[in-house]
């Protein structure tokens, strides 16, 4: 006569303070691992899984009066984006998608804005310089203004309004709908998957957008000066060529790259810290755009002060 041994399931779940045992030997105990096992006659199986330490911060939610307890990791993510980028641990597929979103899909509105800004400045410069007999200096002044200030700042403002708001709203919606928690459960770091690709894409796309906006702005200015005020396009372009130096273009590229980092980091930071449902998403989006614009202007002043000190002599060849 054969006998069959019965397996009695035993479930172990770790905890530091409590210990509960069920009818089938379910208990909570342990120090540094959670255990799941089955015990029987002469057989014992155990599975060990690590425990991740977390802290719970209870924050009052003004909308419904209930407490809100997001799970915040202990490790700081201050330099996480830079470290992961230097290590090459980047989700390249997401990065390419965001690069297409920031770059090609933003070209139209950036070029249109730059063209009209260039024509508006041309009207002001040509009127005053013509009275002084400095028609040959118009192109140099426009080139310096566009390369050093107008092109990077105008491009960054347009991108902050279009892309920065989209970043904040998208990540804020994911945060309030707990999609970021789902990424953690699946074993993905939300910073690596969501934030890093957006920062890289903005930093790479803005310098090229700035260069394109500079070209379109100068072209529209030259066309307006030739068609309305009778100043030849050749005079405008020759004056611009004499006034411009390679450092002017390089400084514009550096500025736009810094502005792109400011826009993406601020927008993503406000997005992933959104609370309070749809109202919180709207507030985070507004705050992200406003702070990005303020950061752009402050960074522009600091970089201009560092790049262009002392008396300049760029226009002496245009007079």
Secondary structure, DSSP 8 states (H G I E B T S, - for coil): -------EEEEEE--SS-----TTS-EE--SSEEEEEEEETTEEEEEEEE---EEEEEEE-TTTS-EEEEEEESS--SSHHHHHHHHT---HHHHHHHHHHHTGGGHHHHHHHHHHHHHHHHHHHHHHHHHTT-GGGHHHHHHHHIIIIIHHHHHHHHHIIIIIHHHHHHHHHHHHTTHHHHHHHTT--HIIIIIHHHHHHHHHHHHHHHHHHHHHHHHHHHHHHHHHS---HHHHHHHHHHH--HHHHHHHHHHHHHHHHHHHHHHHHHHHT--SHHHHHHHHHHHHHHHHHHHHHHHHHHHHHHHS-S---TTTTT-
